[in-house]
Amino acid sequence: MNPVILHHGARNGVTGSCHQLFIEGENSLLIDCGLFQGTETAPDGKAGADRLEIDFPVQGIGALVLTHVHIDHCGRLPWLLAAGFKGPIFCSEPSARLLPTVLADAFQVGVSRDARLVERYLGLVEPRLRPLPYGKWQTLYRSAGATCRIRLKRAGHILGSAYVECELSGAAWPDKRRIVFSGDLGAPHAPLLTAPRPPWQADVLVLESTYGDRSHEDRRNRRKRLQTVVEHALEDGGTVIIPAFSIGRTQELLYEFEDILHRERQRPGRHAEKWGALRIFLDSPLAQRFTALYRELQPFWDAEARARVRSGRQPLGFDQLVAIDTHDAHLANVQRLARNRAPAIVIAASGMCAGGRVVNYLRAMLGDPRHDVLFVGYQARGTPGHAIQTYGPRGGYVEFDGERIDIRARIHTLSGYSAHADRDDLTRFVTRMRHLPDEVRLVHGEDDVRAALARHLVAATGGKVRVVL
């Protein structure tokens, strides 16, 4: 017998992750509680972006387990608390350090900028945080009839990300059941992060499928591709605009650019002089705070990144990196880069161009062919980023708050920078388990993508695994 699992989000899309595992009777735990984004729908089929209320009972939920701190996995926490959830919040040690900053920013954007309310909100959350080391079992529920314990393993998606192993045992579960929630899985060769390793076994695997229908470009060569795109832009004296999430993607990009600059100094190429004069603007106060936290969390970096630090390099803080703090400085930088012919790189949020400072750069520069927009992450349907990525190469347009902007800038996508595992990575996560799961539930993916991954998994396992859409 498999346990009951209810999906309150990310069932037919890639945002709003929220899964409820029932242990005994109404006693359960919740894995993630994230926001819906773009035009994706809530479980009842209605548009989800503005659907924040918790529409399921919370009385029996004993704990919340967060796989990582991206907002589509933790952003509905205020509404979960408002619905009456009173339990602890378990996450990895790095996530516990990052989470208050994520939640404070999300609260200011989505609820209120009143500093006192933000402080009260964090005062409710922070005492409930229970940081867990990777690889250590933690009992969350015990009664005369059942026991539930969990263990976090590195997921390689962003710093602190984890997949969750849940073990049910006791009289209610005479045959122990192991349920694994993948969260968001990363892929090999991601800067700063150790690649995820699959669990030994699982009876049921709840598996993300964001890129389950495709293979990424070779990640080992992505730095060279990034360098090629930028050098193409350097010829025109334009700006390369990179929309990026403040946490995870931004730090990976800084790590890659520092490495390119280091290599150009060590073995100068044709564009070495231009690289030496290039300024890289980080125009996001939030990203700056996360970058500082990342630096503090160096013990959780992978071996290669720690070795660079020991050699005297600063992977997340280098001389040509310019931080833009105030709003006035941001507006001045937009106008300056839109007018002059000095090449530059701008990394700014939001990652899907749905708001934030990147919108001002796009408004000012999308209509000028001297400039480039480089996408390095997933663009959900219904977001401006998806529209630019889809229609920009065809000479189309995008709308920001009803204003139509024709796209003449060059549009690039480097899928090798995705923080998500691709079809082959997801397949290996399943097939390299010592004991294959009886059942794989595909979540966190669009319908056609989940169907494609299901077919692939059935073929890869010789039909030994039941795949549920």
Buried (B, 14 or more C-beta within 10 A) or exposed (E): EEBEBBBBBBBBBBBBBBBBBBBBEEBBBBBBBBBBBBBBBBBEEEEBBEBBEBEEEBEBBBBBBBBBBBBBBBBBBBBBBEBEBEBEBBBBBBBBBBBBBBBBBBBBBBBEEEEEEBEEBBEEBEEBBBBBEBEEEBEBBEBEEBBBBBBBBBBBBBBBBBBBBBBBBBEBBEEEBBBBBBBBBBBBBBBBBBBBEBBEBBBBBBBBBBBBBBEBBEBEEBBEBBBEBBBBBBEBBBBBBBBBBBBBBBBBBBBBBBBBBBBBEEEEEEBBEBBEEBBBBBBBBBBBBBBEBBBEBEEBBBEEBBEBBEEEBEBBBBEBBBBBEEEEEBBEBBEEBBEEEEBBBBBBBBBBBBBBBBBBBBBBBBBEEBBBBBBBBBBBBBBBBBBBBBBBEEEEBBEBEEEEBEBBBBBBBBBBBBBBBBBBBBBBBBBEBEEBBBBBBBBBBBEEBBBBBBEBBBEBBEEEBBBEB
